[in-house]
Each structure stands twice: as structure tokens, then as C-alpha cells.
Amino acid sequence: MMKIHPSVLSFLLIGSLGLISCEKNKGAEQKGPPPVQVSAIAVISRQAVFYDQYPASVTPLSQVDIRPEVSGYLSDIFFKDGQHVTE
């Protein structure tokens, strides 16, 4: 009788067990994961209002700089913002 190496014997044993397990599942129907539940929304048609907001600063159309006609510094201003002034 011929001697078989133990590693070859264990390889043959594991391989045959793998083939036997494949044969059992051959006729069985394979099932995937269950279907995923989703929600749906009905689409409706209506008027939509769109607007955008942007960071900005406002500059007036006409701006006046007050400068003295003589050399020196302004020490005081004798009117308030938005007040009508004359000469």
C-alpha cells in the first residue's frame, strides 16, 4: 500500500467537504436582502417665489464731503445727518 502525506490527505478531505456542501445548495433558491422601503411625494404645479440674499453694503448715489475753505481742522459740525442746509 502507498503512503499518503498527511497534508495531502487533509487537503483532499477539506476539498471534498466543500464540494458536498455546494451540492446541497445547488437546487436551493438563493435569496437576496429584503426590498428597501422608500417614501414618495406627489408632484404638484404651483407658483413659486424665489429670492436670494447676499452680504453687501449700500452706497448713496450722491455723497457730499465737507471740507473747510481755510487751513486747519474741523472742531465741530453744526448740523445733523439728513438735515437741509443752506449757505
Secondary structure, 3 states (H helix, E strand, C coil): CCCCCHHHHHHHHHHHHHHHHHHHCCCCCCCCCCCCCCCCCCCCCCCCCCCCCCCCCCCCCCCCCCCCCCCCCCCCCCCCCCCCCCC
